[in-house]
């Protein structure tokens, strides 16, 4: 009996040793090549899926496409199950491997079942006994979509494990937005996403505007794009509002398994949090708060949007979701041809809902969390940033409200009292990066347009879905000027001293933003014979990622649209972040030059 136990134990030991050697061989010899094949396989799957749904696969090509798809699926399954069998290569236990890779393996298992019982599923879903190549291609698109989701989880893990020591966080942030823009342009360029032929410049402009949550558009997305195109724009808005790094890091934390220290450092930089653990909690809260607020907003809009404005055959649910996401992300895109002009004539409640979403999205995620914590615990103290945000927003909202309310009387704009209050509130909120419109800015008197410049330039709050120089930047710059005038060396607010580094960043942000706007106006004015005020309005709107326009966007030349696209991109990621990403770091020197004062005034 003892002999049998020892024999069984030896067999298990021998098998484990053999399995370990086999796993190491797989890891050293096969895996590097297999990983490259898997990457190529993923790209091929994406290309064929795009070809199938974005274009037309000719009948003569269908058999070859079918064979390639089957090879793609086979390589995908072989890769996932080979990694599972040789799990020891990852120097982990089977239990730990299953925990880390559970989502990829679940998707692989679903794909395996779909392929194994392909005939049954085709007859069940398509209700036909005649199986054509087209039907099989359509069915096999389901495993391909699952493979794409699987690839996203792999990408999330790559984000988690990449060594960011060679890349600064600003560069990673910039690259992530460029990546989304490239993929979005590829998807939106397919003929099956729009209802008429569109120029590549206009498509590129729309993709940049959606990703940078701006809202400027040379096209009518309600007519020029079909449902597929509108869904792509919606996804770009959502990714642009949250940021690709936020989403991929979230999946790395909570879905894809392990988290590297370098990944935590990058997330900490993105959210400007004090500690790594706090950055992790902020990341979770950002995603959860976003989807909760957008869901509630969509429910309110579903019951308040006027039915008569929803085109026949269109889904009111989709309209509600689209406008909720667009409002919270401060994108300003609308599926109504006249933005929200018709909506406000039928439903004030819809407008107030959208304004609430705009405010919540523009407040910034840490501020929303502070409010939530304060609601749960009255002893909780707001952070200094939150206090400054409350102060700055209060001043800007009240000032803008009073300016519009009073000027609507001076210029005899025919409104009832309730309409005047609604328009005044809307004017105080939307120019701060939202971009929705219930009045034509072309009809605005010059003082209101000029005041709109200020609101668009300032923008929203830090770590929010909005753009602009940010409210905290403006307040800190004003406080520093006030301190200089009064002869104070320190900048203080709410019994706290502002660090010198923060003051320098604020001034740098102000100066660089004005330089960017000036260069943009200068370049566009060379190629456009349009009123200077309208060009200025367009450029400031693009930099602040606002999306408001005086009606010239569609009339601009291709060159001007590309310039505006660059300005929107810089405005979304921040000019300082952009320069930090592209400028090489200077090595610290061990010497200092003598100090000398220069006359500046």
N, C-alpha and C positions, 0 to 999 in steps of 0.2 A: 504493500500500500504506500509506504514511504517512497519506494522506488518509483512508483507511478507518479506521485506528486512531484518528486524531483525531476523526473523526465519531462513532465508537463511544464514545470517552471523553466527548465533548460530550453525547451522548445520556444517558449514565449520570449525568453531572453535572447535566443538566437535570432528569432524573427525581428525583435525590436532593433537588435544590432544591425541586421541586414537592411531593415527599413530605414534606419538612420543613414547607413552608407549610401543606399539608393537615393534617399532624399538629398544628401549632399552632392551626389553625382548630378542629380537633376538640377539642383541649384547652381552648380558651377558650370556645367556643360550645356544643358538643354534650355534652362530658364531664360538666360539672356537673349538667345535667339527667339525663343517662344514669345517673349515679351514684345520684341520688335514686330513679330508676325501678328500678335494680338492688336498692337497699335495700328498697323496697316489694315488689319481686318476691320477694326472699328471705323476707320476713315472710309473704307470701301462700303460698309453698311450704311453710313450716313449719306454718302454720295448716291447710292442706289435708291435709298428711301426718298431723297430729295428729287431725284430724277423721276421716280414713280409718281410722286404726289405733286411735284412742282412743274413737271413737264409731261410729255407723253412718251411712253416706251413703245416704239414701233412693233407691230405684230411679228415681224421677222426676227426681232431681237429678243422677244419674250422667252424663248427656250434657253438662250444663253444667260439671260438675266436670272432665270429660275435656277439654273445650275450654280451660278455664282452665289446666289443667296443661300442655297443649301450648303455650299462650302463654307460660307461665312458663319452660318449657324453651327456647323460641325466644329469649326475651329474655336468658336466661342465656348461651346460645351466642353470640348477637350481641354481648353485652357483652365476653365473654372474647376473642373473635376480633377484634373491633374494636380493643380495647386492644393486641392483638398486632400488628395491621396498622399502627396509628398509634403504635408504640412510641417514636418520636422525641419525642413529647409529654413523656415521662418523662426526657428529656435523658440518654439512655443508648444504648448500642449494642444491636443485636439479640441478640448473644451474651450480653451482660450481662442483658438483659431476660429471655431464656430461662432463664438461671441463677437469677434471682430468682423468677420466676413458674412454675417448672417444674411444681410440684405442681398448681397451679390449671389449667394448660394440659393436663396429663395427664388430670385429671378431666373437663375440658371435651371432650377428644378421645374419652374413653370414652363420655360421654353422647351425643356426636354419632354414634358407631358404633352404640350401642344404638337410637337413634332411626332411623338410616338403614336398619338391618336389623331393624326392629321385628317384622315378620311372621315372619322366620326364628327369632328368639329366642323369640317367643311359642309357635310350634309346637314348638320344641325343648324348652323348659322345661315347658310345660303339657301337651304331648302331645295336642293337640286341634286339629282343623281348624275347629271352631266357635268363633269369636272373639266373645265377649260384651263388653259395656262394662265389666263387673266385672273380667274377665280383663285387659283393657287397663289399667284403673285399677291393678290389682295389679302389673302389669309396670312401669308408669310410676312406681311408688313407688321403683324402683331408681335411676333418674336423680335423683329427688328427694332420696334419701339422699345421693347423690354431691354434689348441689348444697349440701346442708347441710354436708358435710365441706369443700367448697370455701369456704363462707361462714365456717367456723371458721378457715381459713387467712387469709381476708381480715381477720377479726377479730384474728387474731394480728399481722398487719401493722399494723393500726390501733393496737393496743397498743404496737407498736414505734415508730410514727411520731407518736403523739399528743404534744402539747407539755405535759409534766407540770409545767412551771414554774408553771402556773396552779393545779395541784392538788398538794397535798403527798402523799407516798407513803402515809401512814396513811389518807388519804381514798380513794386508789385501792384500797388493800387492803380497806377496808370495803365500798366499792361493788362490788368483784369478788365478795365473799361474798353480798351482797344480790342481785346479778344471778343467781348460781347458785341461790339459794333461790327466787326468783321463777320461773325456768325449771323448776326441779324441782317446784314446786307445780303449775304448769300441766300438766306431764306426768303427775304422779301423781294428778291430779284426774280424769283420764279414766276412765270406767267400765270400760274393758277392761284396766285395770291391777290391779283388785282383785276379790275374789270375792264381796263383799257391799257394800251401801251403807254408806259411811263419812261421817262429818261432816267439814266443811272444816277444823274446828279440829284434829281428830286427824291429818288429812293434812298440814296445815301443821306440826304438832308433829313428825311423823315426818321431814318434809323438813328442818326446822331441825336436828333431832337428828342426822340422817345427815350433813348438810353440815358441822355443827360437831363431827362425830365424837364424839358423846356416847354414844348408846346407850339413853337413856331412851325408853320407848315405851308408849303407852296401848293399843297393839294387838299382836296376835301376827302378825308379818310372815310367818311360815311358813304361816299359814292365811288371813289377811285379804288378802294380795296374791298374785297369780299370778306366773308366771315373768317376765313383762314388768315388772311392778311391782318385783319383787325385783332385776332387772337395773338399773332406774332408781335404786333405793336404793344398789346397789353402786357405780354410777358417781358418785353424790353423795358417798358415803364416800371414794372415791378422789380426787375433786376437792377435797373438804373437807380430806383429809389432806395433800395436796400444796399446795393453794391454786390458785385459778384463775390468779392472776398468775404463779405458777411455771410452769404448763402453757403458757399463752399466750406467755410470754417464751421458754420452751424452743423452741416452734415458730418464734418470731420469729428466734431465734438459728440453729437448725439445720435448719429446714425451709422457712420462709417467706422466707429470703433476708437482706436487709440488716438492720443493727442500728443504731439511733440512739443517740447519747450519752445522751439523756434516759432512754431505756429502761434503759441500763446503770446509771444513777444510781438508778432505782427498784429494780432488782434488788439493787443494793448495799445499799440501805436495808432491803429485805426480809430479807436474809441477814446483815446487820450485818457485812459483810466489809470489810476494810481498803482494798482496791484494786478498781477497776472490772474489771480482768482476772481477779482472783481471784474476784469475784462471778460472772463468766461461767463459770469452771471449776466453781464450786460448783453453779451452776444445772444444768449438764450432769450432774454427779455425782449430784445429788439424784434426778433422774429415772431415771438408769441404775441406781443402787443400789436404788431403790424397786422397780423392776420385776424386778430380779434376785432380791432377797430374797423378794418376794412369790411369784415363780415357784417358787423352791426350797421355800418354805413350803407352797405348794399341792401340790407333788409329795409331800412328806412326809405331808401330811394325807390325800391321796388313798389312800395305802397304809395309813394308820393309823386313819382314821375307821371305826367299826363299820358293817358293811354292813346289819345289822339295824335300825339307826336311820335309815337313808335311806328315806324313804317310797317306796312302789311307784310307778314311773313317773317318779321324780325322778332327775336326773343327779348322780352322785357327784362328777363332775368339777366341776360348778358349785358344789356344796357345799364342796368343797376350796378352790376359788378364792375364793368368798365369805368363808369364815372366815379365809383367809390375808390377804386385803385388810383385812377388818374388824379382825383382830388387829394387823397392822403399823400400820394407821392409828389404832390405839387407840380404835376406834369402839364395840366391845362388842356390836354387833348379831349375832344368831345366828338361823339358820334352824331350830334345834331349839326346840320350845316351852318347854322348861325350861332354856334357855341351854346350859350345858355339864354340867349335873348328870348326865344319863344317859351322856354321853360319858365322863366320868371313871370311871364304874362299869365300863366295858368296856375303855377304852384310856388308860392313863397316858401313853403315848408321845404321843398327840394333844394332851393337856393340856400336856406339856412343850414340844411344838412351838409351840403357841399362846403359851405364856409367853415363849419365846425371841423370837418375832415381836413381842410386846408390848414387850419390853425393847429390841430393836433400833429399833423405831419411836419409842419414848420417849426414847432416848439423844440424839437430835438428829443431823441430817445432818452438820454439821461434825465432830462427835465420831466418827461412823462413818468419815468420811474420814480423820481422824487415826489411828484404829486401823488402817485399811487401809494408810496411808502407813508406819506403824510396822512393820507386818508385812513390807512390801517393803524397808524400810531401817531397820535397828536403831539407826542413829545419829540418826534423825529425832526431834525433840523435840516432845512434846505441847504444845499451846497452854495458856495459863493457864485458859481456860474449860473445856477438857477435863479438866484436873487437878482443878478444883473439882467438876465433874460426877462424876468417879470418887469423890471423897471424899464428897460429899453422898449419892450413890446407895448407896455402900457402907454408910454410917451408917444410912440409912433402910431398906434391905433387911434388914440384920442386925437392927436394932431390931424391925422388924415381924415378922420370922421368929421371934425369941425371944419376943416378946409373945404371938403366937398359940400357939407351941409350949408355952409354960408355962401359959397360961390354959386350953388344951385339957385339961391335967391337972387344974388347979384346979377347973374346972367339969365335970370327968368326962365329956368328950365321947368317945364310944366309937369310937376309931380304932385301927387297927394302927399300928406304927411307920412303915411305908412310907406309909400314908395320912396320918399326922400330919405327916410331912415334906412330902408333896405339898401338903396344905392350908396349911401354914405358908408354903411358897414362894409358893403362889398368892395368899395373903393379903398377902404382902409386895410383890407385883407388880401385881395387878389394880386395887386401889383407887387406884393412881397414874394414873388416867384411862382405864383399859382397859374396865371395866364388865362383863366376863364374870363368870359366877357358877357355882360348883359347890356352894354352900351357901346357905341362906336367911338373909339378914341379920336377918330378923324374929326368928330363934331365937338370935341372938348375945347374949351377956351384955353389960351396959352398958359395962364398960371397953373391950371390943373395938370396940363401936360408936363410942365416944368417940375411940379411937385411929384408927379409920377416917376420922373427920372430919379429923384432921391429915394423913393420907396423901392424901386427896382434895383438900384445900386446897392442899397443896404442889404436887401434880401431877408432871408430867414435867420434861424439860429444855428449855432454850431452843432455838428453831428445830427443833422436833420436831413429830410429829403429835399430841402430847398437849396438855393444857391446864393449869390451875392457875396459881399465882403463879410457878412454876418453882423448881427446886432451887437455882440460883445466887442467886436473890433471897433465899432463906432463909439461905443460908450468909453472904452479904455483910451482911445485917442482923444476924446473930449476931456476926460478926466486929467489926462497928462497935460494937455494945453492949459487947462484951468490951474493945475498945480504950478506950471511954469510961470504963468501970469502972476500968481499970488506968492511966488518965491519959495514954494515947497519943493523939497528934493524927492519926497516919496509920493507915490500915487496910492491913495487910500479910499476905500469904499466899504461900507458896512463893517467898520472896525477891522478890516483886513488890508494888508499891503499887497499891491500887485507887483509881481516879480518883474525885474528889468527885461528878462527874456520875452515875457508876454507882451510888454510894451513895444519892444523892437519888432516882434512879429506882427503886431497890430499896425504899426506905421508902415512896415514893409508891404503888408497886404493892401493897405489903402493906396500907396504909391504905385505899386505894380498893377492894381486894378485900373487906375486912371490911365496908366501908360497903355495897357491892353486896349481899353476902350478908345483912346485917342488913335492908336495905330489902326484899329479896325475901321473907325470912321474915315480916316485918311485914305486907306486903301480902297474902300467901297466908293467913296466920293470921286475917285479917279475914273471909275468905270461906269458909274451910274449918273444919269442926268435927272436926278430926283431931288425934291426939296430936302435941304440940309437937315431940317428938323425931323423929318421922317426917317432919314438915314440914322441920325443920332438915336432916335427912339428905338429903332430896330437893333442897333448894336448894343445899347444898354440893356435892352430886353434879353438879348442873346447871352450877354455876360452874366446877368443875374438869373439866367435860366428861368425867365418869367414866361415868355411865350406871347405876350401882348404885342400887337402890331397896329400900325396905322394903315394897313392894307396894301403894303408894297412887296410882301414876301414872294408872291407868285410872279411878280414882274421883274425880279432881280435876275441878273445874268448868272451864268454858271460859276464864274469866278467869284462873284459876291456871295453866292450860296456856300461855296467851299470855305471862304473866309469866315462867314457866320458859323459854319459847322465847327471850325477850329475854335472860335470864340466860345461857342456853347460848351465844347469839350473842356476848355481851360476853365470856364466859369463853374462847371460842375465839380471838377476835381480840385479846383483851387489853384490860382496862379503860383502860389508859393510851393504847394505840393508838386506841381508840374516842374518847376525849376529845380527843386530838390531832387527830382527823379532823373533829370537829364544832365545836370551839372556834376562834374566829377568832384569827389571830396578832396580837399587840400590837406596834406599831411601837417600835423601840428609842429610848429617850430619851437626851438628852445631859446629864442631870443626875442627881444622887443625893441622897436624903434622908439626914439624919444618922442614925447607928447608935445604937440604944438596946437594952439587954438587958431581956427580959421574964421574970418569974418563972414557971417551968413545973413546978416540983416543990417 
